[in-house]
Amino acid sequence: MAECHPVGFQWVMAAKERGARVIHVDPRFTRTSAMADTHVPIRAGTDIAFLGGIVRYILDNELDFREYVLAYTNAATIVSEDYRDADDLDGLFSGYQPETASYDQTTWQYHGQERDGGSGDTATQRETGAGLEHESHGVPVGGDTERDETLRHPRCVYQILRRHYARYTPELVERVCGVPRDLFEEVARAWTANSNRERTTALVYSVGWTQHSVGVQYIRTGAIIQLLLGNIGRPGGGVLALRGHASIQGSTDIPTLFNLLPGYLPMPQHTTHPTFDKWVDTMRHPQQRGFWGDADRFAASLLKAYWGEAATPDNDFCYDYLPRISGDHGTYQQVLDMIDGKIKGYFLLGQNPAVGSANGRAQRLGMANLDWLVVRDLFMIESATFWKEGPEVETGEIVPEQCRTEVFFIPAASHVEKEGTFTQTQRLLQWREKAVEPPGDCRSELWFFYHLGRIIREKLAPANRDRDRPLLDLNWNYPTHGPHAEPSAEAVLYEINGYDVTTGRPLASYTEMKADGSTAGGCWIYSGVYADGINQAARRKPGREQSWVAPEWGWAWPANRRTLYNRASADPEGRPWSERKAYVWWDPAVGEWVGHDVPDFEKTKPPSYRPPPGATGVAGISGTDAFIMQGDGKGWLYAPAGTLDGPLPTHYEPAESPVRNPLYGQQANPTRKVYDRPENPTNPSPPQPHWDVFPYVFTVSRLTEHHTAGGMSRNVKYLAELQPEMFLEVSPELAVERGLTHLGWAHVITTRAVVEARVLVTGRVTPLRIDGRIVHQIWLPYHWGDQGLSRGDSANDLFGIVLDPNVLIQESKVGTCDLRTGRRPRGPALRELVDDYRRRSGTANGQYPPMLTTDGDSGHD
């Protein structure tokens, strides 16, 4: 956090000055480690084993916040008698289907709901990124569940959790992660001692935690710990997801993702969502509780915002105008489709896949096979120049004179040259004013897309064809201003907020949205950001003039609520768990929830309320159902559906590892998304032969002085001077083993690429004892490319494309490699070196390791 988010880290330091303890778990000693009380070096890719050990420590010592756990989690819920755990099936959960490498989730369901929930076709959900949908609006789980409040039933979630994590002993953590027992137990004691009625602990992870083939389950494990300790919904607790850019949260809320619509509504799938009602029912699940029961209001208002007067109840609000997804349309499938000639044109905005995406060679070869490519950026980035200066030009794989791709570079305005909002880590929208005019022909994204849409609509209008109606009927009436007809960003924010169609009055909350077409709103969770016609995101009241929650600094979705699920900050009767941690509570005198924040609950629903039999949606939420978006109103320690790779997180090795999985015969995530192609081989892992061709682990992360793929920072002379050259960090022991010289050259090799860098011999990267032997890790930054003031090889070239099955994000924080001293070969000799490693490792045909890597040895304990 100090390294990559230094502005936010000031508040960690402020907390430390008041007595907070800071623990940093990271493979490398960073600026954060230097400011922390404790640094825990860990083998990259083993976080579930470490966190699983924390879960075991909590349960074995009965350190869970029992009243909280009973009231607000599904710990007491009884699971189907047909469920079998990974411990029972050598690393697989019940329902595994080897022919599709996916799960039928029927046996994971709550007892009595086996026929109602889950999915027998998680293979399709993986292909369409449906797992991401479930992180927000849950899955079909009925509100009425069988529970054992004593937590003694052998099939209650609490007991399943105990059995599942029983093997995650301190010895196992040390064996897998390389974390010594005493250091692990120090962390476990600190975390649990600081989590009770009077105290809370915050878990903070950076964006790299997601970039694993089990990344979703990493975060699930962290959430399980925080639920067990009562750290969700309470001040000073929570799980904070640090974002790699100021508005990455915004780009998932109003998504740049193929499988989502604004407000985490799922993009319709062509076979399962043939009608508006079918689509809405997949969100509200008619038999379950929670605010997703109002999904018809959110969906109808969104379509009304898109198509205005054309969207009516009679035509299902133009639902048939929405595109349908039919499979994997993610960025990695797209680049492989480019290689195969299936995509003719591509827009790149704020992305630099030639440097920033896994398997950079495949990215560049794909873009070299387009008819046209539009790049909008501040500088001439590698994704605009790959055809004439990329690494494949040197190797002869791209010949500039023969490259078919016509590249259009369109200069973009920077963030200080346009107005609008950022939505950052804590869901806070903050309005930014334009500080300066963009130079020359530089324009904002808003200008670009508005005028592109205007021109396309003008060209299509004379023909008036039915197939063009989705474009011609768009509500495309934004006011413009200035000499370049810049669209009004406030007008867009007004539309996103939502309004009454008849009067134009901005909506004050998403609860005002209607399903009859009388309201329009571009993103239901943002409704209220323009309440009363005032740009709430532009508020900047000083802290000394308002409460410590600072409700008048910007605006947080939903409803300006600063802590989600804050009903859990009070006990089941509505009283604060402690006066010290009082946040929201029930005031019987006025019959309302009151407190320091906007209550994440119906304001007048008392703690004593119990829904009548059969009640669903919002009416089905009892006065103690703190998790109002979940189908059963509970925080999930166990996920009966929604996660495609298991109801509980379990340790699998990364797709590339020099270590055998000591827990199971199953080596890697059996449901990981793979692309079995010659240009995308995977290094072998035990028990496969030749894994020792790539004996080292490598990992990547960011530097404070540079930003992501480096397109902005490497073109700033002051930053380029501070970090002038691509480098790698190795321990003194590894430097001796491979004959490396401090500040000399070395090159890192995988089956995809070779990357050279200067050598920094440092104690920041610690050799770890894993399963009785020393495993070395190599660290590289991923900011460099062949353009800018500072140039160097791209670390992301080293990675292959293997994805988490839930959200289709790449495993780009851990891989295996070899390391050699000196500079890498140039020209065709570079590919010859890679091909030699492919031959020696048995990956010359480019095929993936088998999904099941059990070697028949039953001796794994």
N, C-alpha and C positions, 0 to 999 in steps of 0.2 A: 504493500500500500504506500509506503514511503517512496519506493522506487518509481512506481507507476502512477500514483495518485497523491502527489505531495501536498496539494492544496487541502484535500480532505483529511490527510494524515495529521494536520495541525490539531484536529479535534481529538484524535487519539492521544497526542502528546498533552493536550490540555487535561484529558481524563487521567493520564498517568501522573501529572503534577498533583492531582487530587487524590492519588492513592491507587488508581486502577493498575492492575498487573497486565502486562502485554506479553503474549506468547506467540511466537512466529514459527510456523511449520513450513519448511521450504527446502528443496534439495540444495539450494545455494545460500550462502550467507550474503545478505543484501543490505541496503540502507535500512530496511525495516528491521532486520536482525540486529543491526548495530544499535537501534533505539529500543529494542525489546528487552524485557527482563530475562526471557529464555528463548533460545533458538533451538529448534529441533530439526536436524538434518534428516531427510527421508529419501528413500529411493523413489524416483519419479514413477508414478503409475500405481502406487500401493496404498493410497489414502483410505480405501475402504477397510483394509486390514487394520490400519491405525485407528480409525474411528470406530470400527467394530469392536476393537479392544476397549474403547471408552464405554460403549454400550454394555459390554459384559461387566465392566467394573461397576457401572451404575446398578445393574440388576443384581449382581452377586452380593453387593453390599447394601442393597435396598436403599439406595440414595435418591431414587426418583421422588419427585414432588407428588406424593400419592394422591392427595385430594384433587390436585389439578389433573393428573393423569386419569383418574376415575371419571371426573366430570367432563373433561373436554377432549379426550382422545378415544380411539376405538380399542383401547387395551382390553376392555372387558368383553368385546364382541366375539361371538363364537364363529369359527371358520368351518367350512365344509369338512365332513369326515373323509372326503376323498383327497384332500390336499396332502401332498408329499413335498417335503422340504429338500433343498439342495444337499443337505447332509445325508438324506436317505438315498439319493440318486446320483451320488458321486459328482455333484456340481450342477446337476440339472434339476429344475422344478418339475412337478407333475404337469402333464399336458404338452410336453415337448414333442414337436413334429419334425423329425430329422429331414424329411423330404423338402421342407421349406425353411428349415432352421428357424422355426418360430414356435410360439406357444398357443395352445387352446387354453384360455383362461378359466374355463368352467369350474375346474376344481379349486381355484383360488378364491371362490366367492364366499360370502358369509353363509352360514348355515341357513338353509331354507330359501336361499336366493339363487341357487345354482342355475336355474333356467332363465333368470331375469337379467343377470348382469354379465360382464365380461365380453369376450369376443373369441370366436373360434377362428378368426381370420386375421391374426395379428401380422401375418406376412404382408397383407395389403395395407394395413395400418403403417407398417414400416416403410413401404414404398411411397406412401402418400404423406408421410410426416404427421400422421394422425396422433402420434404420441404427444406431440407438442400441444395439441388442442386440449388434452386432458389435464395439463398442468394448471389450467385455469378453471374450466367448468366441469371438471370431474367426469365421472363415468356412471352408467346406469346402476345405481345402488339405492335400494329402497330405504326409506327413512326408518321403518320399524325393523329392528334387528334383535336377535336373541343375545342377551348379555349375562355375564356372571360377575356381579359386582365384588365378589370375594377374590376374583382373579385366580381361582384354583382350578377351574375347568381345564383339562389338558389341551383343549382345542381353542381356548381363548387366546386372543392376540398376544397378551402378556406372556403366557407360557410358551407360545410358539417362538416369540422373540428370545426368551431365555434359552430355549434349546438351540435355536439357530446360531446364536453368538457364543454358545458355551465353549467352542473351540478357539475363540479369539483371545487366547491367554496372553499375558505379557511375553511369554517365551515365543509364542507364534508371531506376535508383533515384531519382536526383535529379529526373528528368523526371516520374515518377509520384508520388513521395512528397513531393517538395519538400525532401528532406534533402540538403544540400550534400555533394559527393563527399568532401571532407576529413573531415567529421564522420562519414559512413558508414564510411569506411575506419578511422577511429579506433576505432569500435565493433567492426568486424571484427577488427582487430588485437588488441584487448583480449580479446575472447571466445576467440579461438583460442590466444593466448599463455597464457591461464590454463586451458587444457584439454589435459592430457597425463597421463603416468604419475603425476606428482607433484602435479598440481593439478586441481581441478574447478570448474566454473561452474554455478550454479543459474539456471534460467529461471523467473521468477515471472510469472503473468498473473492479472488480475482477471476477475471474472465477465463484465464487458462484452466481453471478447475473444470470447466465444461468441456474442454477440448481433449476428451478421452473417449475410447470406445465404451466406457461405462460412466461417462460424465454425469448423466442424469442421476445415476445411483450414488455417485459421490455426494451430490447435493441432498439426495434423499437421506443418506446416512447422517449428515449434519443436521437435517431437520428432525430426524428421529431423536437424536441426542437433545436437541433444544426442546422438543415436546416432553420428553421424559423428565427434564429438569425444570419444566414450567417457564421456559424462556421465550415463548412465542406470545405475542399480543401484549407484552408488558414493557414498560419503559426500561431502556438499557439492555434489552434482550434482542431477540430476532435473528434472522439470517440476512446479512447485507451482501448483496451481489454487486461488487464493484464493476463498473463498465469500462470498456476500453476507450470510450469517446464520450463527449459531453452529452450526446443524445442517443446513445445506443438503446437506452430504455425506450425512448420515443420511437425508435425505428422498429421495435417489436409491438408497442402499443398500437401504432398506426403503421402496419408492418411493411417491411421490405422482404417478407418471406412468402414463398409461393403457396403455402398451405393455410394461411390465415388472412382474415379480413380485420378491419379495425375493431379494437376492443376484444380481441381473441375469439371472434366468431370464426368457425371453421370455413375454409373455402369449400364449396360443394364438391362432392365426389360424384362422378358421372353415373355410377351404378347404384349407389346407396341413397342419393339425395335427388330423386327425379322431380320432386315437388317442393314447394315452399314449406308445407307442413311437415314433410319428412325431414327436411333440413333443420327446421326449428326443433323438432322433437329429439334430434340427436344432441341438442344442447340442453333442453329443459328436462328431458327424460320424465315423462308425465307422472310417474309414480314416486318421484323422489322430492326431497325437501330442498329449500334454499332459494337464493335470489336468481339462480339460473332458470327458475320457473317463469321468469318474466322475459325469457329470450325472444318471444314473439314481438315484444315491444322494441327491444334493441334491434332486432333484424329488420322489422318493418320501417323503423325510423332511419336506419342506414340506407336502405334501398330508396326511401323517399328523398334522402339527401342527395343520392346519386342521380335519380331520374325525375325528381320534381313532379310536375303536373302529369307526366306520362305514367307515373307509378300510382296505381289505384288498387283497392282491395279486389276488384273484379279480375285484374291480371296478375294477382299475387305480387303487386308492387314491382313489376318487371323482373321477377325472379329469373325468368328464362333468359334475361340479358346477361346474367352473371356467367363468367367462364366456369367450366368444370375441370377439375383435375382428374387425370386418368392414371397417374403413376408418380414416379419420382421426377419432379421438375426442378430439383435443387441445383445449386451451382455446380456441383461436381458431376452430376449426370449430364448437365448441359455441356460442360467442356468436353466430355467424352463423346457426346453427340456431335459436337463441332468436328472433332477428329474424324468421325464417321460421315461427315457431310450432311447431317440432318438439320443443321441450323445455318441460316444464311446471313443473319444480321444480329448485332448485339449492341446494347447500350451499357456503358460503364460510367457510373457516377459515384465518386468518392470511394472507389474500389480500385485496387491495383493487383489483380490476381497473378500477374507475371512475377511478383515478388511476395505478395501477401498470402497466397493460398498454398495449400499442400500440393506437392508434386508440381513445382513450377515449370518443369520441362513440358509436362502434359498441358498445362495452361497455355503456354506459349505456342505449342504445336497446334492446339485447338484454335486459338485466335488466328493462326496463320492459314486456316482453312475456311475462313468466312468470305462472303462477298463484300461485306462492309462492317465497319466497327466505328461506333461513335464514342469518343472518350471526352468526358467533361471533367476538367481538373484545373488546379491552380498552376501546375508545372507540367512539363513534358515528361510524364512518368514512364516507367518501363513498359507498361501495358499499351502505350502509344508508340513506342520505338522498337519493340521486340523484333519487328520484321527487318530492321536494318542494323541493329546494334545488340541484339540479344545473344546469349551464349550459344544458341543453336546456329547462328550465322557463322561463328568461329568453327564449329564442328562440321559445318556443311549441311546440316539438317534443314536449314532455312536459307534459301537463296533469294536475296532481296529482289533481284530482277524478275524472279519467277513467282514470288509470293502473291497470291491472288487477292489478298485482303486490302480493300481501300479503307484507310483510316482517316476519319474526320476528327480533328482535335478542336474542341470548342472550349474557350477559356471560361472558367467559372469564377464567381465571386466568392470570397472567403467569408468566414462567419462574422467578421467585423464590417463587412461590406453589404450586409442585408439584414432585414429585421425578421423577427419570428421568435419561436420558442425553442428552448432546449428542455427535454425531459430527462433528468439524470437519475442517478442511483436510487434515491429514495422516492421515486415517482413524482418528483417536484418539477412542475413547469415553471420556468423563469423566462420572462420576455427579455429579449435583447434588442436594443435600438441599433439602427445603422449608425456606425461611427464615422465612416468615410464613404465616399462614392467609389464604386468599383472602377478600376482603370480600364480605359480602352473599350474593348468589346466584351469584357467580363460581365456575366449576368448571373442572377440567382437561379436556383433550381425552379423556384416558383415561376419566374419569368419564362424559363425555357419550356416547362411543361404546359403552362397556360397557352403560350403562343403556338407551340407545336400542336396542341389540341385544337386551337382556333383554326389554324391553317388546314389541318386534316378535315375538320368539319366543313369548312368552306369548300373544299375540293369535292367532298362527297355529296353535299346538299343538292346540286342540280340533278343528279341521277335518282335520288329519293328511293333507293332500293331497300327492300325489307331487311336485307342482311346488314345494312348500315344503321338500322334504327338504334342499336345500343349506343352508338357514338352520337348520332344526331339528336337523340332524346336526352342526352346528358344535361344536367343542370349546370351549364357552363357560362354563368353570368356574373363573373367577379368584376368589381370596379377596378379601374387602373388609374395610375397617377404618374406624373413626371414625364420627361421627354422621351423615355423609352417604353412607356405604357407598362409600368411595373404593376402587377396585380397587388391588391391590398392584402397583406398578411393578416390583418385584423379581421377582414371579411371572411377569410378562410377559417380563422379561429372561431368566429361566430357560427359558421356552418358546422364545424366540428362539435361545438358545444351543443348545438341543437336549438330548435325554435318551434313555436306554434305556427303551423302553416297558414292559418287564417289571419292572425294578427301580427306575426313576425316577432312576437315577444320571445327573447332568449329564455331557454329553460333554466330553472334554478338547480335541477337535480335530475339524475336518470330516473328517479321515481315518477317524474312527470311525463315520461315517454309513454306513448299510446301505441296500440297494435292496429288501430283502425285507419292509419294514414293521416291523422290530424297533427302529428309531430314529425319533424325531420331532425336527424342528428348524425353527424359523421363518425362519432366514436363515443359510445354510451358511457364509458368510464371517465371521459373528459367532460361530461355534462356538468355544468356549474362553473367552468373556468371563465365563462362570459356572462355569468348571472347578472341580472339587472342592467345589462348592456355595458358592463364595466369589465375591462381586461384585468381579470384577477391575477393573471400570471405576471403582470407588470408591477405588482405591489412590492414596495421596498421599505416598509416601516422599520425603523431601527429597533434592535433588540431591547434597548432600554425603555422603549415605549409600549412594549407588549409582553405577554407572558413568555415563560421559558420554552413553550412549545412553538412559539413564533408563527401563529396561524396567518399572520398578515405579511409574511415574506413569501412571495410567489403563491402558488396554488398546487396542492397535491391531489392526485386522483386516488380513489374516488371521493367526491364530496369534501375535498380539502382535509381529508383524514390523514394524519401524519403517522399513525401506527395501525397497521392492519390487524384485524381480529382482536381489537382492544377490549372487547367484552371479557376476554380471558384475563384481563388485569384485575378483575374482581372475582370473588368466590361465587359459588353457585347461587347464594342468596343475594348477590349483588353488592356485597361489601368489599372494600379494598383488601387484598391479601395482607397488606401492611400499610400503615399510614405513611411510611417512608416512600413506598412505591405506589401510592394512590394515583390513579390515572383517569379512569372513568368509573362511575358507580351509580347504583340505583338510589334515587332520592324518593322515598315513599311519600314525603310531604307534598311534593309536586307531581308525583306519578310519572317521573321521567328519568332517563339516563342522563347524567350530568358529569362534568369533570373538566379536565384540562384540554381534551381533544374532542373532536367530533366522534360520538360513539359509533362504533362499527356494529350497529344493531338497530332494530326498530326503536325509535326514541321512547315510545310509550308502552312497549311490551314488557310487562313485569317479569322478574325471575320466576314467579310462581306459575306463569302461563304454561299449560300443557295442551298440545294440539288435540282436537277431537279425532276419533278413529278415521283413518283414510285421508286426513288432510295432507296436502302436498304443496310444493312451491313455498312461498313466503309464509303462508298460513301454517305449514308443517313444522316451522322452526319453533322449538320450545324456548322457554325463557332461559334455558341453560345451554342452548346450542350455540357455542361461541363461534364455530367455523361455518358461517352462514352461506358460503358458496359450495359446501360439500353436500352430497346427497343424503348423508346421515347426520350432518351437523357437527361432525367430529374431526379433529386433526388425526391424520392417518399415520400410525406407527407401522401399519401393514397395509399395502395397497392391493385390494382384491381385483383391481383392474386398472388400466391406464398406463402402467409401466410395462413395456413390451418384453423386458428381459428378466422379469421376476417380481414377485410381490414384496421381497425384501432384498436390500443390497447384499451382495456377497462378493468375496474377493475373486476376481479373475486377473490373470496376468495381462499386460498390454498385448496388443496384436503382435508386437515384436518385443521379445524379452530374452535375456540370456539365462533366465532362472525358471526352473520347473515349478509349477504351482504346487505348493506343499499341502494345500487343503483338499484338492480334488484331482481326479484324473482329467477333468475338463480344464484345459489350459487357459483359453481366452473366452471372452463373452461369446456364447454359442449363437447369439442372435445378431451379432454385429453386422452392419451393412458392408458388403464387400463388392469390389469391382474386379472380376477375374479377367485381366487384360494384359497383353504383353508389355504395354508401356507403364504398367502399374504393378510390378511384382512386390511381394512382401518378403522381408528377410525371414529365414527359418528360425523357429524357436524350439526349445526342448519340448517333447522328446524327438523332434525331427532331427535327422542327420545334418551335419555341417552348420549347426547353429553357431559354433565357435569361430566361424569365418567373421562374424560380427560380434566380438566379445564385450563391447562397451555399450553403456547406456548414454544417450545424449538427450538433452532437454534444452528448450529455448525459452526466453522471456524478454522483457523490455528493459530499456535503459531510461533513466529520467530525462536525458538530454535529447532523445529521439522519440518519434511517435510512429507507432505501427510500422507500415512498410517503408517509412522514411520519406515519402513523397514531399511532405511539408518541411520536415526538420533538416533533411540533408541538403536542402536548398537554402538554408539560412546559415550564413557564414559563421556566425558566433557559435551555433550549435555544432556545426561541422568541425569547428576548431576544438570544441570541448571533447567530442568523441569522433576523432578524425578517420578511424580505420576499423574495418571488420576484424574482430578478434574472437578467440575462444579461451575459455578458462579450464585449466587442468590442475590437479593436485601435484605437489612435488613428487609423490610416489609414482604417479602415472608418467610424469615427465621423465623420470629416470628409466622407467620400464620401456618407454618408446623413444628415448634419446632426444627429447625435445629441449629446445633452448628458449629461455625467457626472451620474449620479443622477437624470436625467430619465426619461421613459417612452419605450418603444418597443414595437412588436408584431411578432411573427414569424408569417409566413403560409405555409401549404402548401395542398394541395388537400383536406385533411381539416379543418383547424382554424386558428384565430387565437389566439395566446397573447401576453398582455402581460406586461411585466416592467420593473423598474427597470434602468437602464443603468449598467454598470460599465465605464468606459473603462480598459483595462489593457494592459500589455505581456505579460501571461500568455498571450494568444492571438496567435500570430505569423502575419502574412500570408505565404503560401508562393508561390514561383514554380513553377508547374506547367505543363510543356509550353510554356514561353515566355510565360506570362501570370500575373498575380497572382490567386490564389484566396484569398478570405477565409473564415475559419471563425468561427462563432458558438457559444459554449458556454452551456449552461443546466443548472441542477440539476433533478432530477425529483422533488423531495420535496413539492411543494405541491399543495393541493386546496382545496375550499371549506369544509372543516370544521377545527376545532381553534382554538388560540389565535392562530396565524399562518396567514393564508389567502392563496391566490393561484392563478393559472391553473396547469394541469398540463402540463408539457412533453411528456408522452407522448401528449397529444392530437394532437400534430403528426405523429406517425408513422403510416404505413400498415401493413398486415399483409402482410408478405412473409417467408417462412421459409426457413431452411437445410433442404435436402432430407433430410439425414441424421437430424437430431434434432428437427426442427420447432420450432426456437426462432426468435423474431422478429428481424428486422434493426432494432434500436432503438438503435443507437449512431451512425448516420449517415443523413442525409437532405439534401434540398435545400429551400431556402426563399427567400422574399423578406423584406426587413426595412424597416419604416417607422417614422418617428419619431411620438411621441405615443401616446395610449391607444387601445386597440382600440374598434371600434363595440360597441354594446350591443343586446340584443334582436334582432329580425328583421334589422336592418342587418348583424349579424355574418354571418349566413348569406348575405346578399346579396353581401358582400365575398368570401367563399369561392367563391360561384358565379361571380362575375366572374373570379376567377383561374382557375377551371376552364374557363370559356369561352375566355379568352385563351391558355391552355396546351393547348387541344384535348382536355381530359379531361372535358368536360361529361357524356359518356355513361358515365363511370366505368370505361372499359375499360383494361386493362393494356397497356403497351408489348408488342409482339410478342416472343416468346421469343428469336428470332434477330434481331439488330439490325445485321447486316452491311449496309453501304450500297453495296456494290459497288466501293468504293475499295480497290485492291490495294496502295496505297502505304504501308500501316502497316508499320513496320519493327520 
